Amino acid sequence: QVHLAESGGGLVQPGGSLRLSCTASGRFLALTAMAWYRQAPGNERELVAHMTRAGSTTYGAAVKGRFTISGDVPQKSVSLQMNRLQPDDTAVYYCQSVVEGTGFTSWGQGTQVTVSS
């Protein structure tokens, strides 16, 4: 079992910044990756940013250059710094983890990010 605790999110004006954080806990040995996804109403869930246990990162095309994932997957914690936010970034943001070896995937409950003036 993996529990993901997310924090951050909220309401911000266009051009503003927010920071999300995610910490994993539970009975597992190690994680192979952690990531952030988002889902807007009527849309499919999409990748925002991904980090491997080695520290390699990948970003979705819509956020590249504006968002930064940081943290330490072996330490079971990642953050997402979101800059130059736009109304199209409005969505529920979910933290994801993948357990090493089994590939078991877990999701957080999600945190709402709303970009509006």
C-alpha positions in Angstrom: 0.0 0.0 0.0 1.2 3.5 -0.9 -0.3 6.6 0.4 0.4 9.9 -1.4 -0.1 13.2 0.5 -0.4 16.2 -1.7 -0.3 19.8 -0.6 -0.4 23.2 -2.3 -2.8 24.3 -5.0 -5.4 27.0 -4.8 -6.5 30.1 -6.8 -3.9 32.3 -8.6 -4.1 35.0 -11.1 -2.8 34.5 -14.7 1.0 34.9 -14.7 1.3 33.9 -11.1 3.0 30.9 -9.5 2.1 28.0 -7.2 4.0 25.1 -5.7 2.7 21.6 -5.2 4.3 19.0 -2.9 3.8 15.2 -2.7 5.1 12.8 -0.1 4.7 9.0 -0.3 4.4 6.7 2.7 3.4 3.1 3.3 4.7 -0.5 3.3 7.0 -0.7 0.3 10.7 -0.9 -0.3 11.3 1.8 -2.9 9.9 3.8 -5.7 11.1 3.9 -9.2 9.4 7.1 -10.2 7.1 9.9 -9.1 5.1 12.2 -11.3 2.4 14.8 -11.6 -0.6 14.5 -13.8 -3.6 16.8 -14.3 -7.1 16.5 -15.5 -9.4 19.4 -16.5 -13.2 19.0 -16.8 -14.1 17.1 -20.0 -10.4 16.2 -20.7 -8.3 13.1 -20.2 -5.7 13.0 -17.5 -2.4 14.1 -18.9 1.2 14.0 -17.9 2.6 17.2 -16.4 6.1 16.1 -15.1 7.9 12.9 -14.3 11.0 12.1 -12.3 12.8 8.8 -12.0 14.8 7.6 -9.0 17.9 8.6 -10.9 16.7 12.2 -11.1 15.8 12.2 -14.8 12.9 14.4 -15.7 10.3 14.6 -18.4 7.6 17.3 -19.0 4.4 17.5 -20.9 4.6 19.8 -23.9 2.1 22.3 -22.5 4.1 23.0 -19.4 7.7 22.7 -20.6 9.8 25.8 -19.7 7.2 27.0 -17.1 7.0 24.1 -14.6 9.8 22.4 -12.8 9.7 19.1 -10.9 12.2 18.7 -8.1 12.7 16.4 -5.2 14.2 13.0 -4.4 12.3 9.9 -5.4 14.4 7.5 -3.1 13.4 9.9 -0.3 9.7 9.6 -1.5 9.1 13.3 -2.0 8.7 15.6 -5.1 7.5 19.1 -5.7 6.1 20.9 -8.7 7.0 24.6 -9.1 4.5 26.2 -11.5 5.3 29.6 -13.0 3.6 31.8 -15.5 0.4 30.0 -14.9 -2.4 30.4 -17.5 -6.1 29.7 -17.4 -5.6 26.6 -19.4 -3.5 25.2 -16.5 -6.7 25.1 -14.4 -7.2 21.4 -13.4 -7.0 18.9 -10.6 -3.4 17.9 -10.2 -2.6 14.4 -9.1 0.6 12.9 -7.7 1.5 9.4 -8.9 4.1 6.9 -7.7 5.4 3.7 -9.1 6.8 1.0 -6.8 10.1 -0.5 -7.9 10.0 -4.1 -8.9 6.2 -4.6 -8.9 5.4 -1.5 -11.0 2.4 -0.9 -8.6 1.0 2.5 -9.4 -0.7 4.7 -6.8 -2.5 8.1 -7.1 -3.1 10.9 -4.7 -6.5 12.3 -4.1 -5.7 15.4 -6.2 -5.5 19.1 -5.5 -7.3 21.8 -7.4 -5.4 24.5 -9.2 -7.5 27.4 -10.6 -6.0 30.2 -12.7 -8.4 33.1 -13.0 -8.5 36.8 -12.7 
